[in-house]
Amino acid sequence: MLAGLEHIVATGYPVLVGASRKGFLGWILERAGHPAAAAERDPATAATTARAVAAGAAVVRVHNVAATLQAARVADAIVRARVDEETE
C-alpha cells in the first residue's frame, strides 16, 4: 500500500498512515539482514513517514514523535520544493 499510496490519496479522502514499528518493518529488516525488535524500528518508521508525507498522507501515527518529526519535516520540505519548481 505504501508503494501506491498516491493512488489512495488521490481519492480525496484524508489518509492516515500508521506504520510505526509494525511487523512488516521487522520482516523487511530481517530479510535485509538487519533484524530489529519493535522498539528498535524508529528509523524504519521514519522511512515510512517520509514516504507517507511525500505521497500526501494527511496524518501519520508514530510511537516516537521526536525521532520521526525531523523525517516528516524534511520530506515535506522536499515535496514543497518540487511543487515550487513545477509551478515556476
PyRosetta script that sets phi, psi and omega in degrees:
from pyrosetta import init, pose_from_sequence

init()
pose = pose_from_sequence("MLAGLEHIVATGYPVLVGASRKGFLGWILERAGHPAAAAERDPATAATTARAVAAGAAVVRVHNVAATLQAARVADAIVRARVDEETE")
pose.set_psi(1, -36.3)
pose.set_omega(1, 179.8)
pose.set_phi(2, -64.3)
pose.set_psi(2, -34.6)
pose.set_omega(2, -179.5)
pose.set_phi(3, -64.4)
pose.set_psi(3, -34.8)
pose.set_omega(3, -179.1)
pose.set_phi(4, -109.5)
pose.set_psi(4, 27.0)
pose.set_omega(4, -173.3)
pose.set_phi(5, -59.9)
pose.set_psi(5, -31.0)
pose.set_omega(5, 178.3)
pose.set_phi(6, -57.9)
pose.set_psi(6, -34.4)
pose.set_omega(6, -179.8)
pose.set_phi(7, -67.1)
pose.set_psi(7, -37.1)
pose.set_omega(7, 178.2)
pose.set_phi(8, -70.9)
pose.set_psi(8, -43.2)
pose.set_omega(8, 178.7)
pose.set_phi(9, -61.3)
pose.set_psi(9, -35.2)
pose.set_omega(9, -178.1)
pose.set_phi(10, -64.6)
pose.set_psi(10, -14.3)
pose.set_omega(10, 177.8)
pose.set_phi(11, -67.0)
pose.set_psi(11, -18.4)
pose.set_omega(11, 178.4)
pose.set_phi(12, 94.7)
pose.set_psi(12, -9.2)
pose.set_omega(12, 176.7)
pose.set_phi(13, -84.7)
pose.set_psi(13, 147.2)
pose.set_omega(13, 175.6)
pose.set_phi(14, -63.8)
pose.set_psi(14, 135.5)
pose.set_omega(14, -177.3)
pose.set_phi(15, -111.7)
pose.set_psi(15, 129.6)
pose.set_omega(15, 174.9)
pose.set_phi(16, -108.6)
pose.set_psi(16, 131.0)
pose.set_omega(16, 175.9)
pose.set_phi(17, -112.5)
pose.set_psi(17, 122.8)
pose.set_omega(17, -179.3)
pose.set_phi(18, -121.2)
pose.set_psi(18, 65.5)
pose.set_omega(18, -175.5)
pose.set_phi(19, -96.4)
pose.set_psi(19, 4.1)
pose.set_omega(19, -174.0)
pose.set_phi(20, -55.2)
pose.set_psi(20, 119.0)
pose.set_omega(20, 174.5)
pose.set_phi(21, 58.2)
pose.set_psi(21, 17.1)
pose.set_omega(21, -174.5)
pose.set_phi(22, -66.9)
pose.set_psi(22, 160.2)
pose.set_omega(22, -178.0)
pose.set_phi(23, -58.1)
pose.set_psi(23, -36.4)
pose.set_omega(23, -179.2)
pose.set_phi(24, -63.3)
pose.set_psi(24, -29.0)
pose.set_omega(24, 175.8)
pose.set_phi(25, -68.0)
pose.set_psi(25, -41.0)
pose.set_omega(25, 175.8)
pose.set_phi(26, -61.6)
pose.set_psi(26, -40.8)
pose.set_omega(26, 179.0)
pose.set_phi(27, -62.6)
pose.set_psi(27, -46.3)
pose.set_omega(27, 179.2)
pose.set_phi(28, -61.3)
pose.set_psi(28, -47.1)
pose.set_omega(28, -178.5)
pose.set_phi(29, -64.0)
pose.set_psi(29, -40.0)
pose.set_omega(29, 179.0)
pose.set_phi(30, -64.2)
pose.set_psi(30, -44.4)
pose.set_omega(30, 178.4)
pose.set_phi(31, -63.5)
pose.set_psi(31, -27.6)
pose.set_omega(31, 178.6)
pose.set_phi(32, -84.2)
pose.set_psi(32, -0.5)
pose.set_omega(32, 179.0)
pose.set_phi(33, 85.6)
pose.set_psi(33, 16.4)
pose.set_omega(33, -178.8)
pose.set_phi(34, -131.5)
pose.set_psi(34, 65.3)
pose.set_omega(34, -178.0)
pose.set_phi(35, -59.6)
pose.set_psi(35, 145.5)
pose.set_omega(35, -179.7)
pose.set_phi(36, -146.2)
pose.set_psi(36, 132.7)
pose.set_omega(36, 173.8)
pose.set_phi(37, -65.7)
pose.set_psi(37, 161.9)
pose.set_omega(37, -177.1)
pose.set_phi(38, -52.6)
pose.set_psi(38, -44.8)
pose.set_omega(38, -177.5)
pose.set_phi(39, -68.1)
pose.set_psi(39, -11.3)
pose.set_omega(39, -179.8)
pose.set_phi(40, -102.7)
pose.set_psi(40, 12.1)
pose.set_omega(40, -174.3)
pose.set_phi(41, -100.8)
pose.set_psi(41, 18.4)
pose.set_omega(41, 179.6)
pose.set_phi(42, -62.8)
pose.set_psi(42, -38.5)
pose.set_omega(42, 174.8)
pose.set_phi(43, -62.1)
pose.set_psi(43, -38.0)
pose.set_omega(43, 176.9)
pose.set_phi(44, -66.4)
pose.set_psi(44, -38.0)
pose.set_omega(44, 175.8)
pose.set_phi(45, -62.3)
pose.set_psi(45, -40.0)
pose.set_omega(45, 178.4)
pose.set_phi(46, -61.6)
pose.set_psi(46, -37.3)
pose.set_omega(46, 178.0)
pose.set_phi(47, -65.2)
pose.set_psi(47, -44.0)
pose.set_omega(47, 179.1)
pose.set_phi(48, -68.1)
pose.set_psi(48, -32.3)
pose.set_omega(48, 177.2)
pose.set_phi(49, -66.0)
pose.set_psi(49, -44.6)
pose.set_omega(49, 177.9)
pose.set_phi(50, -59.5)
pose.set_psi(50, -41.6)
pose.set_omega(50, 178.0)
pose.set_phi(51, -63.4)
pose.set_psi(51, -43.8)
pose.set_omega(51, -179.6)
pose.set_phi(52, -63.1)
pose.set_psi(52, -43.7)
pose.set_omega(52, 179.4)
pose.set_phi(53, -64.0)
pose.set_psi(53, -44.4)
pose.set_omega(53, -179.7)
pose.set_phi(54, -61.7)
pose.set_psi(54, -31.8)
pose.set_omega(54, -179.4)
pose.set_phi(55, -82.7)
pose.set_psi(55, -11.4)
pose.set_omega(55, 177.8)
pose.set_phi(56, 99.9)
pose.set_psi(56, 16.6)
pose.set_omega(56, 177.5)
pose.set_phi(57, -59.3)
pose.set_psi(57, 143.4)
pose.set_omega(57, -178.2)
pose.set_phi(58, -81.3)
pose.set_psi(58, -32.6)
pose.set_omega(58, -174.6)
pose.set_phi(59, -144.2)
pose.set_psi(59, 143.2)
pose.set_omega(59, 169.9)
pose.set_phi(60, -123.7)
pose.set_psi(60, 143.0)
pose.set_omega(60, 177.5)
pose.set_phi(61, -109.5)
pose.set_psi(61, 125.0)
pose.set_omega(61, -178.4)
pose.set_phi(62, -135.6)
pose.set_psi(62, 160.5)
pose.set_omega(62, 175.4)
pose.set_phi(63, -84.8)
pose.set_psi(63, -45.5)
pose.set_omega(63, -175.0)
pose.set_phi(64, -109.4)
pose.set_psi(64, 92.1)
pose.set_omega(64, -175.0)
pose.set_phi(65, -61.1)
pose.set_psi(65, -46.7)
pose.set_omega(65, -176.9)
pose.set_phi(66, -59.5)
pose.set_psi(66, -40.6)
pose.set_omega(66, -178.4)
pose.set_phi(67, -72.8)
pose.set_psi(67, -22.0)
pose.set_omega(67, -175.2)
pose.set_phi(68, -101.2)
pose.set_psi(68, -23.2)
pose.set_omega(68, -174.1)
pose.set_phi(69, -60.7)
pose.set_psi(69, -40.7)
pose.set_omega(69, 179.0)
pose.set_phi(70, -61.8)
pose.set_psi(70, -43.2)
pose.set_omega(70, 179.2)
pose.set_phi(71, -61.2)
pose.set_psi(71, -42.3)
pose.set_omega(71, 179.2)
pose.set_phi(72, -64.2)
pose.set_psi(72, -42.6)
pose.set_omega(72, -179.4)
pose.set_phi(73, -66.3)
pose.set_psi(73, -40.9)
pose.set_omega(73, 179.3)
pose.set_phi(74, -67.3)
pose.set_psi(74, -44.2)
pose.set_omega(74, 177.8)
pose.set_phi(75, -59.7)
pose.set_psi(75, -42.5)
pose.set_omega(75, 179.0)
pose.set_phi(76, -62.9)
pose.set_psi(76, -42.1)
pose.set_omega(76, 179.1)
pose.set_phi(77, -63.6)
pose.set_psi(77, -39.1)
pose.set_omega(77, 178.0)
pose.set_phi(78, -65.1)
pose.set_psi(78, -45.0)
pose.set_omega(78, 178.9)
pose.set_phi(79, -62.0)
pose.set_psi(79, -44.7)
pose.set_omega(79, 179.9)
pose.set_phi(80, -63.5)
pose.set_psi(80, -38.2)
pose.set_omega(80, 178.0)
pose.set_phi(81, -64.2)
pose.set_psi(81, -40.4)
pose.set_omega(81, 179.1)
pose.set_phi(82, -65.0)
pose.set_psi(82, -42.9)
pose.set_omega(82, 178.9)
pose.set_phi(83, -64.5)
pose.set_psi(83, -43.0)
pose.set_omega(83, 178.6)
pose.set_phi(84, -60.5)
pose.set_psi(84, -40.5)
pose.set_omega(84, 178.7)
pose.set_phi(85, -64.8)
pose.set_psi(85, -38.6)
pose.set_omega(85, -178.3)
pose.set_phi(86, -70.7)
pose.set_psi(86, -26.5)
pose.set_omega(86, -178.2)
pose.set_phi(87, -93.0)
pose.set_psi(87, -5.4)
pose.set_omega(87, 178.9)
pose.set_phi(88, -84.3)
pose.dump_pdb("model.pdb")
